[in-house]
Amino acid sequence: MAKKGSRILIGLMCEVCKSLNYVVTKNKINTTASLKLKKYCRKCKKHTQHKETKKLD
């Protein structure tokens, strides 16, 4: 069985409407900077910039 290790859960929040749309994992050792991805927002109905929010458990 693989260990969980250095991967953590984070949320991706839309910068336009501030809704939490995605929950992804991130390797905190290899990726120290916060994530900023262009993803689809169902509330805005278009592709918008999503930024990393607080860590989830």
Protein Blocks (a to p, Z undefined) as FASTA:
>chain_A
ZZfklaccdddddfklopafbdcdddfklmmbccddddddfklopacddddddddZZ
